[in-house]
Amino acid sequence: MAHYAADCWDAKIECSYGWIECVGIADRSAYDLRAHTDKSGVPLVAAEIFAEPKEVEVVIFLNFPQLPLSH
């Protein structure tokens, strides 16, 4: 796993060469922002304070075909 990543995933496809990695995904977390702040001394943060808490329901529908978990 890369030093800057909080987690990594690979997407693989099966083709005539066998299973090959087609996409590498890295969760960089806040690595870039933190590195900039450490080097420049300028914090890259944003905040919005609300008068009252607001509860929002979020529903996400995923429609993926069944993929093998490993090869």
C-alpha positions as CSV (number, residue, x, y, z in Angstrom):
1,M,0.0,0.0,0.0
2,A,1.2,3.5,-0.8
3,H,2.5,5.6,2.1
4,Y,-0.1,8.3,1.6
5,A,-3.1,6.0,1.4
6,A,-5.5,5.2,4.2
7,D,-6.7,2.1,2.2
8,C,-6.2,0.7,-1.3
9,W,-8.3,-1.4,-3.7
10,D,-7.7,-3.0,-7.1
11,A,-10.3,-3.6,-9.8
12,K,-9.4,-6.6,-11.9
13,I,-10.8,-8.0,-15.1
14,E,-10.5,-11.5,-16.6
15,C,-9.3,-11.5,-20.1
16,S,-7.3,-13.7,-22.5
17,Y,-4.2,-13.0,-20.4
18,G,-6.0,-14.1,-17.2
19,W,-6.8,-11.8,-14.3
20,I,-5.2,-8.3,-14.7
21,E,-5.5,-5.1,-12.7
22,C,-7.3,-2.5,-14.7
23,V,-7.8,0.1,-11.9
24,G,-5.9,0.9,-8.7
25,I,-7.9,3.0,-6.2
26,A,-6.2,4.7,-3.2
27,D,-8.1,6.5,-0.4
28,R,-5.7,9.4,0.0
29,S,-7.7,10.6,3.0
30,A,-6.5,14.2,3.8
31,Y,-2.8,13.4,2.9
32,D,-2.5,16.2,0.3
33,L,-4.1,18.9,2.5
34,R,-2.1,17.8,5.6
35,A,1.2,17.8,3.6
36,H,0.4,21.3,2.2
37,T,-0.4,22.6,5.7
38,D,2.8,21.1,7.2
39,K,5.0,22.6,4.5
40,S,3.4,26.0,4.1
41,G,2.0,26.6,7.5
42,V,-1.3,27.6,5.9
43,P,-4.2,25.4,7.1
44,L,-6.6,24.3,4.3
45,V,-9.7,23.8,6.3
46,A,-13.3,25.0,5.9
47,A,-16.2,24.9,8.3
48,E,-19.8,26.1,8.3
49,I,-21.6,26.5,11.6
50,F,-25.4,26.1,11.4
51,A,-27.8,27.7,13.8
52,E,-29.6,24.3,14.3
53,P,-28.6,20.7,13.5
54,K,-30.2,19.4,10.3
55,E,-30.9,15.7,9.8
56,V,-30.8,14.5,6.2
57,E,-31.7,11.1,5.0
58,V,-29.5,9.8,2.1
59,V,-30.4,6.7,0.1
60,I,-28.0,5.2,-2.4
61,F,-29.0,2.5,-4.8
62,L,-26.3,0.5,-6.4
63,N,-27.0,-1.7,-9.4
64,F,-23.9,-3.8,-10.1
65,P,-23.8,-7.3,-11.6
66,Q,-22.5,-10.0,-9.3
67,L,-18.7,-10.0,-9.5
68,P,-16.4,-12.6,-8.1
69,L,-14.8,-11.6,-4.8
70,S,-11.4,-13.2,-5.7
71,H,-9.9,-14.9,-8.7
